Amino acid sequence: MVTATENAQLRVVVEFSGGLEMLFSDQKRHVISIPTTDENGKPVTVAYLIEYLCKNVMKDSRKELFVLDSQIRPGILVLINDADWELEGEEKYAIQNGDNILFVSTLHGG
């Protein structure tokens, strides 16, 4: 039997800037639905979201331009509801319904 919490979803707006959008079908803004809990029944976090994005949203094969060793690549700023994710607990932040997560690459060639 499936309970209501197993089917519950969070609606999250994910945005990419600074060139990262090219990894995600050249689309800057994605509205996605993710489960409220992970496979262990714990609230989903930004770490879960990053893995989800790589598996389900990223169309480019160059995953290493977004993550290294399962963590956001150095040089990518992450804002959670317009606040630096360092203030929110980084990957451990528990995602809330309606959150806006922005990934901005500060890496520039040239």
N, CA, C and O atoms as a Tinker XYZ file with bonds, in Angstrom:
   440  protein
     1  N      0.834000   -1.182000    0.000000    73     2
     2  CA     0.000000    0.000000    0.000000    64     1     3
     3  C      0.885000    1.253000    0.000000    63     2     4     5
     4  O      1.869000    1.312000    0.737000    81     3
     5  N      0.549000    2.233000   -0.804000    73     3     6
     6  CA     1.308000    3.473000   -0.900000    64     5     7
     7  C      0.643000    4.525000   -0.037000    63     6     8     9
     8  O     -0.562000    4.756000   -0.139000    81     7
     9  N      1.434000    5.160000    0.813000    73     7    10
    10  CA     0.882000    6.199000    1.680000    64     9    11
    11  C      0.954000    7.548000    0.991000    63    10    12    13
    12  O      1.653000    7.714000   -0.009000    81    11
    13  N      0.223000    8.510000    1.536000    73    11    14
    14  CA     0.202000    9.855000    0.952000    64    13    15
    15  C      1.588000   10.484000    0.960000    63    14    16    17
    16  O      1.947000   11.201000    0.026000    81    15
    17  N      2.377000   10.223000    2.011000    73    15    18
    18  CA     3.699000   10.834000    2.079000    64    17    19
    19  C      4.643000   10.274000    1.025000    63    18    20    21
    20  O      5.568000   10.962000    0.593000    81    19
    21  N      4.415000    9.023000    0.603000    73    19    22
    22  CA     5.265000    8.441000   -0.432000    64    21    23
    23  C      5.006000    9.094000   -1.786000    63    22    24    25
    24  O      5.900000    9.149000   -2.630000    81    23
    25  N      3.794000    9.586000   -1.993000    73    23    26
    26  CA     3.451000   10.226000   -3.257000    64    25    27
    27  C      3.632000   11.733000   -3.217000    63    26    28    29
    28  O      3.535000   12.384000   -4.257000    81    27
    29  N      3.891000   12.303000   -2.058000    73    27    30
    30  CA     3.993000   13.752000   -1.921000    64    29    31
    31  C      5.174000   14.271000   -2.731000    63    30    32    33
    32  O      6.236000   13.652000   -2.786000    81    31
    33  N      4.959000   15.422000   -3.356000    73    31    34
    34  CA     5.977000   16.028000   -4.189000    64    33    35
    35  C      6.230000   17.470000   -3.755000    63    34    36    37
    36  O      5.343000   18.141000   -3.227000    81    35
    37  N      7.446000   17.925000   -3.986000    73    35    38
    38  CA     7.810000   19.319000   -3.774000    64    37    39
    39  C      7.973000   19.959000   -5.142000    63    38    40    41
    40  O      8.587000   19.381000   -6.039000    81    39
    41  N      7.423000   21.143000   -5.297000    73    39    42
    42  CA     7.612000   21.907000   -6.533000    64    41    43
    43  C      8.764000   22.868000   -6.286000    63    42    44    45
    44  O      8.721000   23.676000   -5.358000    81    43
    45  N      9.793000   22.777000   -7.117000    73    43    46
    46  CA    11.002000   23.566000   -6.937000    64    45    47
    47  C     11.355000   24.241000   -8.261000    63    46    48    49
    48  O     11.271000   23.625000   -9.324000    81    47
    49  N     11.748000   25.503000   -8.187000    73    47    50
    50  CA    12.237000   26.208000   -9.362000    64    49    51
    51  C     13.760000   26.145000   -9.320000    63    50    52    53
    52  O     14.380000   26.555000   -8.338000    81    51
    53  N     14.356000   25.630000  -10.389000    73    51    54
    54  CA    15.808000   25.528000  -10.489000    64    53    55
    55  C     16.232000   26.382000  -11.676000    63    54    56    57
    56  O     15.699000   26.247000  -12.777000    81    55
    57  N     17.207000   27.270000  -11.432000    73    55    58
    58  CA    17.689000   28.150000  -12.493000    64    57    59
    59  C     19.197000   27.979000  -12.667000    63    58    60    61
    60  O     19.927000   27.692000  -11.718000    81    59
    61  N     19.640000   28.168000  -13.918000    73    59    62
    62  CA    21.050000   28.048000  -14.256000    64    61    63
    63  C     21.490000   29.308000  -14.974000    63    62    64    65
    64  O     20.750000   29.857000  -15.791000    81    63
    65  N     22.713000   29.774000  -14.665000    73    63    66
    66  CA    23.225000   30.991000  -15.276000    64    65    67
    67  C     24.733000   30.869000  -15.441000    63    66    68    69
    68  O     25.350000   29.931000  -14.936000    81    67
    69  N     25.320000   31.824000  -16.153000    73    67    70
    70  CA    26.762000   31.854000  -16.338000    64    69    71
    71  C     27.287000   30.780000  -17.262000    63    70    72    73
    72  O     28.467000   30.435000  -17.215000    81    71
    73  N     26.407000   30.242000  -18.114000    73    71    74
    74  CA    26.813000   29.193000  -19.041000    64    73    75
    75  C     26.346000   27.805000  -18.653000    63    74    76    77
    76  O     26.357000   26.899000  -19.486000    81    75
    77  N     25.935000   27.615000  -17.407000    73    75    78
    78  CA    25.476000   26.289000  -16.980000    64    77    79
    79  C     24.223000   25.842000  -17.720000    63    78    80    81
    80  O     23.974000   24.645000  -17.868000    81    79
    81  N     23.437000   26.808000  -18.185000    73    79    82
    82  CA    22.199000   26.451000  -18.876000    64    81    83
    83  C     22.457000   25.581000  -20.101000    63    82    84    85
    84  O     21.583000   24.822000  -20.519000    81    83
    85  N     23.677000   25.690000  -20.690000    73    83    86
    86  CA    23.984000   24.871000  -21.872000    64    85    87
    87  C     23.997000   23.380000  -21.522000    63    86    88    89
    88  O     23.789000   22.542000  -22.399000    81    87
    89  N     24.234000   23.043000  -20.269000    73    87    90
    90  CA    24.221000   21.637000  -19.849000    64    89    91
    91  C     22.803000   21.121000  -19.657000    63    90    92    93
    92  O     22.575000   19.913000  -19.586000    81    91
    93  N     21.850000   22.048000  -19.575000    73    91    94
    94  CA    20.466000   21.696000  -19.275000    64    93    95
    95  C     19.543000   22.165000  -20.405000    63    94    96    97
    96  O     18.605000   22.931000  -20.185000    81    95
    97  N     19.831000   21.693000  -21.603000    73    95    98
    98  CA    19.029000   21.952000  -22.801000    64    97    99
    99  C     18.916000   23.435000  -23.139000    63    98   100   101
   100  O     17.910000   23.867000  -23.701000    81    99
   101  N     19.936000   24.214000  -22.801000    73    99   102
   102  CA    19.929000   25.663000  -23.051000    64   101   103
   103  C     18.696000   26.340000  -22.455000    63   102   104   105
   104  O     18.183000   27.325000  -22.986000    81   103
   105  N     18.247000   25.790000  -21.356000    73   103   106
   106  CA    17.071000   26.333000  -20.669000    64   105   107
   107  C     17.508000   26.849000  -19.302000    63   106   108   109
   108  O     18.041000   26.095000  -18.488000    81   107
   109  N     17.282000   28.131000  -19.057000    73   107   110
   110  CA    17.726000   28.741000  -17.799000    64   109   111
   111  C     16.857000   28.355000  -16.616000    63   110   112   113
   112  O     17.357000   28.228000  -15.498000    81   111
   113  N     15.561000   28.164000  -16.844000    73   111   114
   114  CA    14.626000   27.953000  -15.733000    64   113   115
   115  C     13.886000   26.631000  -15.918000    63   114   116   117
   116  O     13.339000   26.347000  -16.984000    81   115
   117  N     13.883000   25.837000  -14.860000    73   115   118
   118  CA    13.174000   24.565000  -14.850000    64   117   119
   119  C     12.283000   24.531000  -13.616000    63   118   120   121
   120  O     12.730000   24.842000  -12.513000    81   119
   121  N     11.040000   24.159000  -13.801000    73   119   122
   122  CA    10.147000   23.921000  -12.668000    64   121   123
   123  C     10.011000   22.409000  -12.573000    63   122   124   125
   124  O      9.493000   21.762000  -13.484000    81   123
   125  N     10.481000   21.853000  -11.462000    73   123   126
   126  CA    10.487000   20.400000  -11.331000    64   125   127
   127  C      9.725000   19.976000  -10.079000    63   126   128   129
   128  O      9.525000   20.759000   -9.151000    81   127
   129  N      9.312000   18.729000  -10.085000    73   127   130
   130  CA     8.683000   18.122000   -8.915000    64   129   131
   131  C      9.578000   16.977000   -8.465000    63   130   132   133
   132  O      9.958000   16.113000   -9.255000    81   131
   133  N      9.900000   16.990000   -7.194000    73   131   134
   134  CA    10.734000   15.934000   -6.623000    64   133   135
   135  C     10.007000   15.373000   -5.405000    63   134   136   137
   136  O      9.156000   16.050000   -4.828000    81   135
   137  N     10.332000   14.149000   -5.011000    73   135   138
   138  CA     9.694000   13.577000   -3.819000    64   137   139
   139  C     10.049000   14.388000   -2.569000    63   138   140   141
   140  O     11.091000   15.041000   -2.520000    81   139
   141  N      9.197000   14.342000   -1.587000    73   139   142
   142  CA     9.474000   15.049000   -0.330000    64   141   143
   143  C     10.535000   14.325000    0.488000    63   142   144   145
   144  O     11.221000   14.933000    1.309000    81   143
   145  N     10.665000   13.018000    0.256000    73   143   146
   146  CA    11.647000   12.237000    1.011000    64   145   147
   147  C     12.498000   11.405000    0.053000    63   146   148   149
   148  O     12.076000   11.064000   -1.052000    81   147
   149  N     13.717000   11.089000    0.516000    73   147   150
   150  CA    14.609000   10.259000   -0.288000    64   149   151
   151  C     14.284000    8.780000   -0.074000    63   150   152   153
   152  O     13.305000    8.441000    0.590000    81   151
   153  N     15.112000    7.909000   -0.640000    73   151   154
   154  CA    14.869000    6.469000   -0.541000    64   153   155
   155  C     14.956000    5.939000    0.894000    63   154   156   157
   156  O     14.500000    4.831000    1.176000    81   155
   157  N     15.546000    6.738000    1.806000    73   155   158
   158  CA    15.644000    6.339000    3.217000    64   157   159
   159  C     14.551000    6.970000    4.075000    63   158   160   161
   160  O     14.537000    6.804000    5.295000    81   159
   161  N     13.632000    7.698000    3.429000    73   159   162
   162  CA    12.548000    8.319000    4.171000    64   161   163
   163  C     12.911000    9.641000    4.824000    63   162   164   165
   164  O     12.131000   10.182000    5.608000    81   163
   165  N     14.086000   10.163000    4.508000    73   163   166
   166  CA    14.521000   11.449000    5.072000    64   165   167
   167  C     14.149000   12.578000    4.125000    63   166   168   169
   168  O     14.050000   12.359000    2.917000    81   167
   169  N     13.937000   13.797000    4.655000    73   167   170
   170  CA    13.615000   14.928000    3.787000    64   169   171
   171  C     14.698000   15.127000    2.719000    63   170   172   173
   172  O     15.889000   14.997000    3.000000    81   171
   173  N     14.269000   15.442000    1.495000    73   171   174
   174  CA    15.239000   15.640000    0.427000    64   173   175
   175  C     16.039000   16.913000    0.666000    63   174   176   177
   176  O     15.528000   17.904000    1.188000    81   175
   177  N     17.295000   16.860000    0.273000    73   175   178
   178  CA    18.235000   17.960000    0.481000    64   177   179
   179  C     18.742000   18.466000   -0.863000    63   178   180   181
   180  O     18.396000   17.925000   -1.914000    81   179
   181  N     19.558000   19.499000   -0.818000    73   179   182
   182  CA    20.177000   20.005000   -2.038000    64   181   183
   183  C     21.070000   18.926000   -2.649000    63   182   184   185
   184  O     21.164000   18.835000   -3.873000    81   183
   185  N     21.723000   18.114000   -1.831000    73   183   186
   186  CA    22.539000   17.018000   -2.364000    64   185   187
   187  C     21.674000   16.082000   -3.206000    63   186   188   189
   188  O     22.093000   15.650000   -4.280000    81   187
   189  N     20.476000   15.768000   -2.730000    73   187   190
   190  CA    19.541000   14.931000   -3.493000    64   189   191
   191  C     19.163000   15.626000   -4.798000    63   190   192   193
   192  O     19.129000   15.002000   -5.858000    81   191
   193  N     18.877000   16.931000   -4.706000    73   191   194
   194  CA    18.492000   17.697000   -5.887000    64   193   195
   195  C     19.593000   17.675000   -6.942000    63   194   196   197
   196  O     19.306000   17.502000   -8.127000    81   195
   197  N     20.840000   17.846000   -6.531000    73   195   198
   198  CA    21.960000   17.848000   -7.470000    64   197   199
   199  C     22.035000   16.507000   -8.204000    63   198   200   201
   200  O     22.208000   16.466000   -9.422000    81   199
   201  N     21.905000   15.421000   -7.457000    73   199   202
   202  CA    21.924000   14.088000   -8.073000    64   201   203
   203  C     20.725000   13.918000   -9.021000    63   202   204   205
   204  O     20.857000   13.373000  -10.117000    81   203
   205  N     19.575000   14.390000   -8.581000    73   203   206
   206  CA    18.372000   14.315000   -9.409000    64   205   207
   207  C     18.571000   15.091000  -10.716000    63   206   208   209
   208  O     18.231000   14.599000  -11.792000    81   207
   209  N     19.119000   16.299000  -10.616000    73   207   210
   210  CA    19.348000   17.113000  -11.805000    64   209   211
   211  C     20.272000   16.407000  -12.792000    63   210   212   213
   212  O     20.024000   16.409000  -13.998000    81   211
   213  N     21.332000   15.809000  -12.276000    73   211   214
   214  CA    22.288000   15.112000  -13.147000    64   213   215
   215  C     21.643000   13.912000  -13.845000    63   214   216   217
   216  O     21.925000   13.649000  -15.014000    81   215
   217  N     20.785000   13.192000  -13.136000    73   215   218
   218  CA    20.171000   11.991000  -13.697000    64   217   219
   219  C     18.964000   12.278000  -14.579000    63   218   220   221
   220  O     18.731000   11.567000  -15.556000    81   219
   221  N     18.193000   13.312000  -14.247000    73   219   222
   222  CA    16.897000   13.493000  -14.890000    64   221   223
   223  C     16.729000   14.755000  -15.715000    63   222   224   225
   224  O     15.835000   14.815000  -16.560000    81   223
   225  N     17.553000   15.757000  -15.499000    73   223   226
   226  CA    17.360000   17.027000  -16.195000    64   225   227
   227  C     18.519000   17.341000  -17.135000    63   226   228   229
   228  O     18.301000   17.870000  -18.226000    81   227
   229  N     19.733000   17.026000  -16.733000    73   227   230
   230  CA    20.909000   17.317000  -17.553000    64   229   231
   231  C     20.892000   16.466000  -18.814000    63   230   232   233
   232  O     20.804000   15.240000  -18.758000    81   231
   233  N     20.978000   17.144000  -19.948000    73   231   234
   234  CA    21.000000   16.442000  -21.229000    64   233   235
   235  C     22.415000   16.318000  -21.782000    63   234   236   237
   236  O     22.676000   15.467000  -22.632000    81   235
   237  N     23.321000   17.153000  -21.313000    73   235   238
   238  CA    24.705000   17.144000  -21.771000    64   237   239
   239  C     25.466000   16.037000  -21.044000    63   238   240   241
   240  O     25.219000   15.784000  -19.865000    81   239
   241  N     26.375000   15.388000  -21.732000    73   239   242
   242  CA    27.137000   14.293000  -21.117000    64   241   243
   243  C     28.293000   14.787000  -20.250000    63   242   244   245
   244  O     28.927000   13.990000  -19.558000    81   243
   245  N     28.572000   16.081000  -20.279000    73   243   246
   246  CA    29.721000   16.615000  -19.538000    64   245   247
   247  C     29.348000   16.963000  -18.094000    63   246   248   249
   248  O     29.402000   18.121000  -17.680000    81   247
   249  N     28.974000   15.943000  -17.355000    73   247   250
   250  CA    28.552000   16.104000  -15.961000    64   249   251
   251  C     29.632000   16.784000  -15.115000    63   250   252   253
   252  O     29.323000   17.500000  -14.162000    81   251
   253  N     30.898000   16.555000  -15.471000    73   251   254
   254  CA    32.016000   17.111000  -14.692000    64   253   255
   255  C     32.063000   18.640000  -14.736000    63   254   256   257
   256  O     32.772000   19.256000  -13.941000    81   255
   257  N     31.322000   19.253000  -15.650000    73   255   258
   258  CA    31.253000   20.716000  -15.680000    64   257   259
   259  C     30.304000   21.260000  -14.602000    63   258   260   261
   260  O     30.282000   22.459000  -14.326000    81   259
   261  N     29.528000   20.361000  -14.002000    73   259   262
   262  CA    28.566000   20.740000  -12.964000    64   261   263
   263  C     28.949000   20.167000  -11.597000    63   262   264   265
   264  O     28.851000   20.855000  -10.580000    81   263
   265  N     29.384000   18.911000  -11.579000    73   263   266
   266  CA    29.763000   18.257000  -10.328000    64   265   267
   267  C     31.112000   17.569000  -10.455000    63   266   268   269
   268  O     31.484000   17.092000  -11.527000    81   267
   269  N     31.836000   17.525000   -9.349000    73   267   270
   270  CA    33.079000   16.756000   -9.221000    64   269   271
   271  C     32.981000   15.969000   -7.931000    63   270   272   273
   272  O     32.667000   16.533000   -6.883000    81   271
   273  N     33.243000   14.685000   -7.992000    73   271   274
   274  CA    33.164000   13.825000   -6.805000    64   273   275
   275  C     31.827000   13.990000   -6.083000    63   274   276   277
   276  O     31.780000   14.087000   -4.857000    81   275
   277  N     30.744000   14.022000   -6.860000    73   275   278
   278  CA    29.371000   14.125000   -6.346000    64   277   279
   279  C     29.073000   15.419000   -5.591000    63   278   280   281
   280  O     28.101000   15.488000   -4.839000    81   279
   281  N     29.898000   16.433000   -5.786000    73   279   282
   282  CA    29.654000   17.734000   -5.164000    64   281   283
   283  C     29.706000   18.802000   -6.247000    63   282   284   285
   284  O     30.321000   18.619000   -7.297000    81   283
   285  N     29.046000   19.919000   -5.968000    73   283   286
   286  CA    29.061000   21.020000   -6.927000    64   285   287
   287  C     30.498000   21.424000   -7.206000    63   286   288   289
   288  O     31.305000   21.578000   -6.289000    81   287
   289  N     30.799000   21.590000   -8.455000    73   287   290
   290  CA    32.145000   21.972000   -8.885000    64   289   291
   291  C     32.547000   23.321000   -8.282000    63   290   292   293
   292  O     31.721000   24.231000   -8.210000    81   291
   293  N     33.804000   23.459000   -7.849000    73   291   294
   294  CA    34.274000   24.776000   -7.387000    64   293   295
   295  C     34.076000   25.812000   -8.486000    63   294   296   297
   296  O     34.279000   25.522000   -9.665000    81   295
   297  N     33.685000   27.004000   -8.103000    73   295   298
   298  CA    33.441000   28.060000   -9.073000    64   297   299
   299  C     31.981000   28.198000   -9.443000    63   298   300   301
   300  O     31.622000   29.047000  -10.259000    81   299
   301  N     31.128000   27.363000   -8.844000    73   299   302
   302  CA    29.691000   27.490000   -9.067000    64   301   303
   303  C     29.054000   27.991000   -7.779000    63   302   304   305
   304  O     29.138000   27.350000   -6.731000    81   303
   305  N     28.417000   29.147000   -7.882000    73   303   306
   306  CA    27.695000   29.705000   -6.741000    64   305   307
   307  C     26.299000   29.106000   -6.705000    63   306   308   309
   308  O     25.671000   28.885000   -7.740000    81   307
   309  N     25.828000   28.850000   -5.493000    73   307   310
   310  CA    24.475000   28.322000   -5.331000    64   309   311
   311  C     23.714000   29.257000   -4.403000    63   310   312   313
   312  O     24.159000   29.563000   -3.297000    81   311
   313  N     22.561000   29.702000   -4.879000    73   311   314
   314  CA    21.690000   30.553000   -4.073000    64   313   315
   315  C     20.396000   29.812000   -3.818000    63   314   316   317
   316  O     19.784000   29.261000   -4.733000    81   315
   317  N     19.989000   29.808000   -2.554000    73   315   318
   318  CA    18.720000   29.214000   -2.155000    64   317   319
   319  C     17.818000   30.363000   -1.739000    63   318   320   321
   320  O     18.066000   31.029000   -0.734000    81   319
   321  N     16.774000   30.590000   -2.517000    73   319   322
   322  CA    15.860000   31.710000   -2.250000    64   321   323
   323  C     16.626000   33.018000   -2.080000    63   322   324   325
   324  O     16.381000   33.779000   -1.144000    81   323
   325  N     17.554000   33.266000   -2.997000    73   323   326
   326  CA    18.374000   34.487000   -3.054000    64   325   327
   327  C     19.397000   34.621000   -1.929000    63   326   328   329
   328  O     19.974000   35.694000   -1.758000    81   327
   329  N     19.634000   33.568000   -1.163000    73   327   330
   330  CA    20.653000   33.593000   -0.107000    64   329   331
   331  C     21.748000   32.580000   -0.443000    63   330   332   333
   332  O     21.469000   31.499000   -0.960000    81   331
   333  N     22.986000   32.941000   -0.145000    73   331   334
   334  CA    24.113000   32.038000   -0.375000    64   333   335
   335  C     23.848000   30.730000    0.369000    63   334   336   337
   336  O     23.476000   30.739000    1.542000    81   335
   337  N     24.040000   29.621000   -0.316000    73   335   338
   338  CA    23.735000   28.333000    0.305000    64   337   339
   339  C     24.600000   28.040000    1.511000    63   338   340   341
   340  O     24.240000   27.199000    2.334000    81   339
   341  N     25.741000   28.717000    1.638000    73   339   342
   342  CA    26.583000   28.535000    2.824000    64   341   343
   343  C     25.845000   28.962000    4.084000    63   342   344   345
   344  O     26.098000   28.427000    5.163000    81   343
   345  N     24.939000   29.917000    3.955000    73   343   346
   346  CA    24.138000   30.373000    5.095000    64   345   347
   347  C     23.013000   29.400000    5.423000    63   346   348   349
   348  O     22.437000   29.450000    6.510000    81   347
   349  N     22.705000   28.519000    4.485000    73   347   350
   350  CA    21.579000   27.597000    4.636000    64   349   351
   351  C     21.999000   26.159000    4.936000    63   350   352   353
   352  O     21.143000   25.297000    5.139000    81   351
   353  N     23.308000   25.889000    4.966000    73   351   354
   354  CA    23.762000   24.531000    5.254000    64   353   355
   355  C     24.254000   23.773000    4.037000    63   354   356   357
   356  O     24.476000   22.563000    4.105000    81   355
   357  N     24.427000   24.470000    2.927000    73   355   358
   358  CA    24.929000   23.884000    1.683000    64   357   359
   359  C     24.127000   22.649000    1.274000    63   358   360   361
   360  O     22.898000   22.706000    1.216000    81   359
   361  N     24.809000   21.528000    0.987000    73   359   362
   362  CA    24.133000   20.321000    0.499000    64   361   363
   363  C     23.135000   19.736000    1.489000    63   362   364   365
   364  O     22.257000   18.966000    1.100000    81   363
   365  N     23.257000   20.089000    2.753000    73   363   366
   366  CA    22.385000   19.513000    3.788000    64   365   367
   367  C     21.054000   20.242000    3.937000    63   366   368   369
   368  O     20.181000   19.799000    4.683000    81   367
   369  N     20.899000   21.361000    3.228000    73   367   370
   370  CA    19.656000   22.130000    3.328000    64   369   371
   371  C     18.479000   21.264000    2.884000    63   370   372   373
   372  O     18.502000   20.692000    1.794000    81   371
   373  N     17.450000   21.167000    3.727000    73   371   374
   374  CA    16.241000   20.413000    3.395000    64   373   375
   375  C     15.344000   21.278000    2.511000    63   374   376   377
   376  O     14.890000   22.346000    2.921000    81   375
   377  N     15.103000   20.810000    1.326000    73   375   378
   378  CA    14.326000   21.569000    0.347000    64   377   379
   379  C     12.877000   21.695000    0.796000    63   378   380   381
   380  O     12.271000   20.747000    1.296000    81   379
   381  N     12.341000   22.900000    0.602000    73   379   382
   382  CA    10.957000   23.202000    0.944000    64   381   383
   383  C     10.160000   23.431000   -0.342000    63   382   384   385
   384  O     10.717000   23.830000   -1.365000    81   383
   385  N      8.877000   23.179000   -0.279000    73   383   386
   386  CA     8.017000   23.425000   -1.428000    64   385   387
   387  C      8.108000   24.896000   -1.838000    63   386   388   389
   388  O      8.002000   25.789000   -0.997000    81   387
   389  N      8.302000   25.138000   -3.123000    73   387   390
   390  CA     8.375000   26.499000   -3.633000    64   389   391
   391  C      9.753000   27.132000   -3.599000    63   390   392   393
   392  O      9.905000   28.285000   -4.001000    81   391
   393  N     10.764000   26.409000   -3.128000    73   391   394
   394  CA    12.125000   26.956000   -3.101000    64   393   395
   395  C     12.589000   27.304000   -4.515000    63   394   396   397
   396  O     12.172000   26.696000   -5.501000    81   395
   397  N     13.461000   28.298000   -4.576000    73   395   398
   398  CA    14.110000   28.688000   -5.821000    64   397   399
   399  C     15.607000   28.459000   -5.621000    63   398   400   401
   400  O     16.227000   29.091000   -4.765000    81   399
   401  N     16.177000   27.562000   -6.405000    73   399   402
   402  CA    17.594000   27.228000   -6.310000    64   401   403
   403  C     18.274000   27.709000   -7.590000    63   402   404   405
   404  O     17.901000   27.306000   -8.691000    81   403
   405  N     19.269000   28.570000   -7.434000    73   403   406
   406  CA    19.981000   29.150000   -8.575000    64   405   407
   407  C     21.431000   28.683000   -8.555000    63   406   408   409
   408  O     22.113000   28.794000   -7.536000    81   407
   409  N     21.894000   28.166000   -9.676000    73   407   410
   410  CA    23.284000   27.753000   -9.858000    64   409   411
   411  C     23.912000   28.719000  -10.854000    63   410   412   413
   412  O     23.417000   28.868000  -11.971000    81   411
   413  N     25.014000   29.383000  -10.450000    73   411   414
   414  CA    25.679000   30.370000  -11.303000    64   413   415
   415  C     27.144000   29.989000  -11.447000    63   414   416   417
   416  O     27.867000   29.882000  -10.457000    81   415
   417  N     27.573000   29.786000  -12.674000    73   415   418
   418  CA    28.979000   29.506000  -12.918000    64   417   419
   419  C     29.752000   30.826000  -12.923000    63   418   420   421
   420  O     29.356000   31.800000  -13.562000    81   419
   421  N     30.857000   30.825000  -12.195000    73   419   422
   422  CA    31.743000   32.005000  -12.200000    64   421   423
   423  C     32.992000   31.704000  -13.008000    63   422   424   425
   424  O     33.917000   32.515000  -13.050000    81   423
   425  N     33.024000   30.549000  -13.647000    73   423   426
   426  CA    34.184000   30.133000  -14.431000    64   425   427
   427  C     34.047000   30.666000  -15.842000    63   426   428   429
   428  O     33.049000   30.401000  -16.512000    81   427
   429  N     35.033000   31.409000  -16.297000    73   427   430
   430  CA    34.987000   31.989000  -17.618000    64   429   431
   431  C     36.271000   31.671000  -18.362000    63   430   432   433
   432  O     37.362000   31.735000  -17.795000    81   431
   433  N     36.139000   31.340000  -19.594000    73   431   434
   434  CA    37.321000   31.085000  -20.417000    64   433   435
   435  C     37.874000   32.403000  -20.952000    63   434   436   437
   436  O     37.252000   33.456000  -20.812000    81   435
   437  N     39.038000   32.324000  -21.559000    73   435   438
   438  CA    39.532000   33.496000  -22.238000    64   437   439
   439  C     40.743000   34.058000  -21.640000    63   438   440
   440  O     41.265000   35.060000  -22.128000    81   439
